[in-house]
């Protein structure tokens, strides 16, 4: 997949906003190492039960399948993240190639199935062949007869993280096991394992446990793993979010269901968290400034742009496009310094030098300036017409920014008020008037933070951005219909009456990446995409079907009553008698076009015809007669006459 092409035509740079410096950001990548135990109990399939979703695989094989599925998904959701699989308790021993080259087997009974690296298609194929070929995994997954030291396993993991992922912001170790006390009779080995776990913690590695309980024994974390697992998470604000959402490992003993929930939580494509602007001054009052960073929390994701590939060389290469400006008359190449900007005004081309263009776009240095406060109720929902920016305090330029920012955010929340601000995001960016909305912290059902407390900059429209409303006739439904519809709405409430976008991956985006995955891994192409946005019609019919039918009956009843009440006014007679004995509006069946100015329609008849859009069927003499009676111009074609009639009633 090609990266987005940021090339611009020569001379366009002056009109663009200042580019965001990507080099200033840390590598917000994630490294996950699966450590899966291979033992007789982990290789024993669960006994059959009456459950519909009975797990038939052994715990070790189920964990390998989860690792395989996770590797597939991470290639799409986080293509720069690293993954590896380490088996321990195996009869065979294998580590990195350099260790084998030295002839040293420092980590006995540890088998490095896939080294910690960015997954390639070949790595996924190797793992796929293992989980799908029974003979292959039975040959490899042979448990050792000797006990395995957890200190050795953790030291092996430490070596992998140190050599393969030394500078990543997020490094995690996933341990899948059913043995809650591997060193029950040896306190020295238990103490040694705790020391190795502390080394991993000091290195910044987070250990997450996925315990497997047996039918006759519930997994007890307090026996061993409470001493080696630290409940901590990366504090770096630019680190990627943890992928093991859903259920906290410490709250359950079903590790396989944890891994399954982990897979379902990263179906959608994840995006690195990067600042839209960094350390921008936030002026609350004269000479009273703090520093904030801005983030785009919600951004529409699309497939990477396709590219042209050159296949004539030794290996395929991405072709890079180059555009050259040429003169029409001489076909000579135009240099960049010869090009000027021009805008049309009154049919003429007004030219500007690059310096003049730059000065036209300069409205001051980047910053946010509070210009006042308003009640939150005064901010209409239609005023939000662009993506909001999440702002968070930064201590880079002004010490104490966090404390001041928190005080302002809490005060706005308490008083239900909103700030109005003048906002320039970057150099050469267009200024906007923005509402500063306080945002409270949001947690999921397990207490994990979804959105931190902060404030949102919501751009507001200028007078130039407001368009004229269409002409509409307000029709209010009867109270009976409203009451019936209220029952329908109450039956179709979303869970907790909120829309959670994390539960609905973009079906078009998922289908695109699923096709790419199938072609890259030489799999069968899927028949149809998985679309979680499709309504569940059976459930809707079961919950709200009777209420919808009742609403339909009520609608029919109300319509019949309305029709009877308006029957006299909606029936238009074919002929109307005028006092002079002539027809005001001729009989349409005769298509008569003879009418004198004195025989024009009355105001009531013209208004009725205009309401039903039947004035367009009137003849020119009729229109002129009516316009003449109103002292309005009668010149021009029929279209001009109709326009004057419509303007008259629109002004009324």
Residue, then its C-alpha position, 0 to 999 in steps of 0.5 A: x500500500x502506497x503512502x499518501x502523495x503530498x506533492x503539490x504543483x510548483x508555486x502552490x506552497x505559499x497558499x498552503x498552511x504550514x506543514x506539521x513537523x512529523x519528525x517531532x513526534x515519537x514513534x507511536x508504535x506497539x510491540x506485542x510478544x505472545x508467550x504461550x505455555x506448552x504443557x500436557x494440560x494446555x494440550x488437552x482439549x476441553x470435554x464436550x458439553x451441551x453449549x452451542x459455542x463449545x471450544x474444541x481446540x486445546x488452550x495452546x492451539x486456541x492461543x496460537x489461532x488468536x495470535x494468528x488472527x491478531x497478526x492478520x488484523x494488526x497488519x491492517x489496523x496498525x501496519x507498523x506495529x511489531x508482533x512475535x510468538x514465543x512458546x515455552x515448555x517445549x521439548x525443542x529449543x530455538x532462539x534468534x539465529x545469532x544465538x544459534x550461530x554461537x552455539x549457545x542455548x541460553x533459554x532451554x525449552x523456549x521456542x521462538x516461533x516468530x521473532x518480534x518484528x513487523x509482520x510480513x505475509x510470509x510470517x502470517x503464512x507460517x503461523x497459518x500453516x501451523x494452526x491448520x496442519x494438525x501433523x505440523x503442530x503435533x510435531x512441534x507442540x511436544x511438551x518437555x519432561x523437565x520443568x521450565x524456569x519462569x525466570x528464564x522465560x522472562x529473561x528470554x522475553x527481555x532479550x527479545x524486547x531489548x534487541x528488537x524493540x528498544x525504542x518503542x513507546x508501548x511494549x507488552x508481554x501476553x502470557x497464556x497459561x493454566x499453571x497458577x503456581x509454576x514454582x510451588x516448591x522452589x522459593x528461589x526460582x519464584x524470587x528469581x522470576x519476580x526479579x526478571x519481571x521487575x527488570x521488564x517493568x523497568x524496561x517499560x514492558x507491561x505484562x498482561x496475563x491471560x489465565x486458563x482455568x480447568x474444570x477441577x481448578x480455578x486459576x488463582x493469581x495470588x499464588x504466583x502472578x500477583x508478584x510479577x505483574x504490575x497493573x500499570x500502563x504507559x503514561x506517554x500521552x502519544x502512546x497508542x491505546x491499549x488493545x486489550x479492551x473489553x475485559x481486564x485480565x485481572x477480572x476473569x480466569x477465561x484467557x481464551x475469551x479475553x483473547x477473543x474479545x481482544x480481537x473483536x476490539x481492533x477490527x477497525x483500522x487504528x490511527x496513530x495519535x498525533x498532535x494537530x498543533x503543539x504548544x500553542x498559546x492559550x490566552x485567557x486574559x490580557x498577559x495571562x497565557x497557558x500552553x495547550x496541544x490540539x488533537x483530532x480525535x475523530x477523522x474519517x478513514x479511507x483506503x490508502x491511495x492506489x499507485x503506479x508500479x514499475x515492473x520492468x526492473x529486478x523488483x517492483x518499484x513505485x513510480x513517482x509522478x513529476x509535473x512540469x509547467x510549459x508555455x503554450x506558445x513556445x513549449x519551453x519549461x517555465x521556471x518557478x520564479x516566473x510563475x505568479x498567482x492570479x485571481x479573477x475579479x470583474x473579468x480581469x486577472x489580478x496578479x500577486x507576488x509570492x510575498x503579497x500572497x503570503x501577507x494576504x494569508x497572515x492573520x497573526x501568529x498561531x494561538x487561541x484567544x478567549x473573547x468572552x463566555x456564553x451560556x451553553x444553551x445559546x450554542x445551537x447544534x447546527x453551529x458545529x459544521x466542522x471537525x472539533x479539535x480536542x485540546x489538552x494542557x502542555x507544560x512546555x512553554x508555561x509552567x502551571x498550564x495544567x492547573x489553570x486549564x483544569x480549573x477553567x474546564x471544571x468551572x465551565x462544566x459546573x456553570x454550564x458555560x462555553x467560551x468564545x475564542x479567536x483561533x489560528x491553528x498554524x502559520x498561514x492558517x485561516x482564523x476561525x471563531x470557535x466555541x471552547x466546550x468543556x468535556x468531562x471524562x468518559x469511561x467504558x463499562x469496565x472503568x477504562x478511560x475512553x476520552x480524557x477530561x479536556x476541552x473541545x474547540x468547535x469552529x463556528x460559521x461566519x456570516x458568509x457560511x450561512x445559506x438561505x433556508x428553503x421555503x417550507x410549510x410547517x405541518x404539525x402532526x396531531x397529538x395522537x400520532x405523536x404519542x404513538x410514535x413516542x412508543x415506537x422510539x422508546x422501543x428502539x433505543x440504542x443500548x444506554x441511549x448512546x451511539x458507540x462508534x467503536x462497535x461499528x467498523x466501516x464496512x467499505x473499509x473493512x471489505x477493502x482490507x479483507x480483499x487485500x489480505x486474501x490476495x496477499x496471503x493467497x486465500x480464497x476471496x470472501x463472498x460478501x463483507x461483514x456489515x455490522x451497520x445492517x439493521x437487525x430487522x427481526x429484532x426491530x419487528x419483535x420489539x416495535x412491530x406492533x407499535x408501528x402497526x398501531x401508529x399506521x392505524x392512527x395515521x389512517x384515522x387522522x387522515x380520514x378525519x382531515x380529509x373530511x374536514x378539508x373536503x369542501x376546500x380542496x374540491x376546485x369547481x370546473x367553472x366559476x360565475x362572475x358578476x358580469x356573467x363571464x367565466x373568471x377562469x375559462x373551462x379547461x376542457x374547452x382550452x379557451x384562450x379568450x379573456x378580456x382584462x376586465x375578466x381576470x381572476x379575483x385575488x382569492x382565486x389567484x391565491x388559490x391557484x398559486x397555492x395549488x401551482x395552477x396559476x402556471x396554467x392560466x393564459x397570458x390575458x388572465x395574468x395581465x388582467x390580474x397584474x394590471x389590477x395590482x398596478x404591476x407591470x404587464x410587459x414581457x413573456x408569460x414566464x415574466x408574468x408568472x415570476x411577478x405573480x410569485x414574487x407578489x405572494x412570496x412577499x405576502 
